[in-house]
Structures are given as structure tokens and as C-alpha cells.
Amino acid sequence: MKNVVVTGSVHVGKSTVCLKVVQWARCQGYQVRGIVTTPLYDPAGGRQGFEIHDLGCDEHRILARVDCDWKGPQAGPFHFDPAALRWGEQIVERALGEGCELLVVDEIGRLELEQEAGFQRLLPLLAFAVVPHKLIVVRDTLLDAFRKRVPTNHFSAFDVTAENRDSVPGEIIDFLFASTLSRH
């Protein structure tokens, strides 16, 4: 069982790194499940929110927006849809219950680690669930808080920077799948 925390600063490309690992794993025949978030932009290129994607079936929903008044939690200018948060938790819980070879959770952030909201119910599951490979995204400024909540002695951290973001997916793939590469 190998587990990775992908960390780095805001907007550095952590989700893009995850998606590259997911794409590779799928092409190799691994069963990939979990959630990944992608930004929503306005016509001028400003970040307006986030979508959440179910990696098991490629369904997606709007997770957060700046221009709404959902009654869910808020982080910075973003208001989160409580129904989309529950949906994301259910995706991860179902993946753990049904099994998969790579579980992805993008991202554990301020809601979970500072506000006891968002996907915080998943934290104990991430610590102790038995899955061959886990890939979790945590912003670098929240890594210490994550380590306090989730025993990270079972996680290896990969820091994404502007300089290494193109090479990190390969490093993660080598780390996670080195012993099984010949199988697929």
C-alpha cells in the first residue's frame, strides 16, 4: 500500500499533476476512483469557482462559486454547495466500499482542516482505509494541519512547483506503481 500527498502553493498545478497520474493509471488498466476539482473561469480568466468530478464515471457538478449564496461553508470568496460536498463524500465512501486500485481525493483544504466542514468526514477514512494506492491533494500551507489530523507516516509527500510540475507526475507514478508496472 503506497500513499501520496501532492502539495504545493495555490494555482501551481496540483490538480493537473493528479489528472496526469489518473490518465496514466487508466491507460495501464488500473481502476481509478475518487474526486478531483477543476477551476471555473469567467470570460476574463478570473477564477469563479470549482467543479467536482467523479473519476469513476466522469460525472461532474459545480462545487463552489463566488457569485452565489449557497447556505454551505465558505472559504475566501467561494461559497460551497452542501449537496455537491455530500455527493463528493459519497463518491469517496463508495470507492472505499467497492474497492479500487487508485483512490484520488483532490483536495483536502481549508474547509476540512480549519472549519470542520467540507469533506472532513473523509479524514479518518483516508488515514485507515485499505486501498493499494491513495493520491491526496493538500495545499502546502495546510500540510502540517493535515499531518495532525491524518497520520501521515503512511504518506509520502511530493511538492509541486512551477519548475517541477511537468516531471512530478512521472515521479509519483514511479513511486506508486514501481512494483506493479510489469503487471500492466
N, C-alpha and C positions, 0 to 999 in steps of 0.2 A: 504494500500500500504506500503510494507516494502522493504527497500533497504539496501544492504550491500556492503561495500568496504572491500575487502580482501587485506591486506597489509602485508609486511614483507620484509626481505632482499632478495638479489639476490640468486637464487638457493635454497631457503628454502622450497619450495613445494607449493607455492600459486596456481599454475595451478592444481596440484594434488588435493588440497583441493577442488577446483572448480569442478573437474571431479567427485569427490566423492559425492558432493551435487547434481550434474546433474544426476548421476546414481541413487541415491535415489529418486529424484523427478520423473524421468522417470518410475521407478518401482512402484511408487504410482499413476501413471496415469496423472501427470501434463504435460502440453505441454511446452517443453523447447526449446528455440530458442536462437540464438546468435552465438558467436565465442569464441573459445579457442585456444591458441597456445601451441604447444609442441616442445621440442627441437629436433634437428637433431644432431647426434653424428658421429664422424669419428670412424674407427675401434679401435683406441687407447683410445676412450672415451672422446675426446675433443669435445666441442660444436662447430658445424659447421654451424648452422643456426636454423631456426624455420619453422614449418608448421603451417598453419592456418586451423582450422576445422569448418565447418558449422554444428552446433548442430542440425539443422532442418533436415538434410539429410545425415549426416556423410561424405559428400564430403570434400576433403582437397586439399590444394595447398601449394607449397613452398612459404613462405612469405619473408624470408631473408636468406642470406648465406654470408660466409666470402670469398668464392672463386669465386666470380663473379663480373661483372662490370655493374650491372643494373644501369640505369640512374635515379633511385629513391633516396630517402633520405638515409642517413647513420647514424647509432648510434654505436659508438665504432667500432669494426671490421666488423659489419654486414651491408650489402647492402640490401636494401628492394626493392622488386619488385613492381613497381607502380600499375601494373594490379592486383596483389594479394591484395594490400591495398584497391583499389577501390572495389574489389569483397567483401572484409570483410565489408566495409561500407554499401554496398548494402544489405548484409545479415541482418545487424542490422536494417537498414531502413525498409526492407521488414518485419522483425519480428515486428517492431513497428506498421507498417501499417496494417498488417494482424492480429496482436494480439498474445499473448502467456501468459502463467501464470508465467514463469520464464525467464527473459532475462539475458544472461551472456555475458559480454564483458571482455575478457582476452587478452590483457591488455592495459590499458592507460598508456603510458610510456614517455620516453624522447622525442620521435618524436612529440607527441601531445603537451606536456607541456613545452618543451624547444625550439622546432623548428617550431611549427605551421605546422606540417606535419603529416603523418600517418593517424590516424583516428580522427584528430582534428575536422572535421565536425560533429562528433557524440557528442561532448561535450555538446552543448546546448540541443540536443535531450535527452541525459542521465539526464540532470537536470530537464526537464519538461515533459517528456513522461509519460503517464499514463499506467503503467503496474503493475499488482498485486505485483510482486517481481522482483527486479533487483540485480544482483551479479556482481560487477565490481572489477577488479584487478588493484591495483596501488602499485608500489614499495614504501616502507616506506620512502625513501629519497625524493620522489616526492609527498607525501601526502599533504603537505602544498600548493604546486603549484596546485594540483587538487582541493583543497578546494577553492582556489582563482578563479578558472575557472568554477567550478560546485558547486552550493550551496549545501553544504553537511549537512545542518541541517536535511535533509531527509534521510541521510545515516548513518548507524551505522557501525563503523569500527571494524574489527576482525583482530588482529595482529597474524600472523603465525610465530612460532619459531620452532626450531628443537625439543624442549621439548613438545610443544603442538600440533604439526601438525596432530597427529592422533586423537585428541579429538575435534579440531576446526570444522571439518565438521558437527559433531553432534550438536555442539552449534549453528552453522549457521542454520541448519535445524530446530532446536527448535525455534530459533528466527523468521525465515521467515514463518514457516508453523504451528506454535503452534495453532493458532485459526482455522486452516482448517484441522488439522490432522484427525479429526473424519470423515470428508467428504470422504476421500480417503481410 
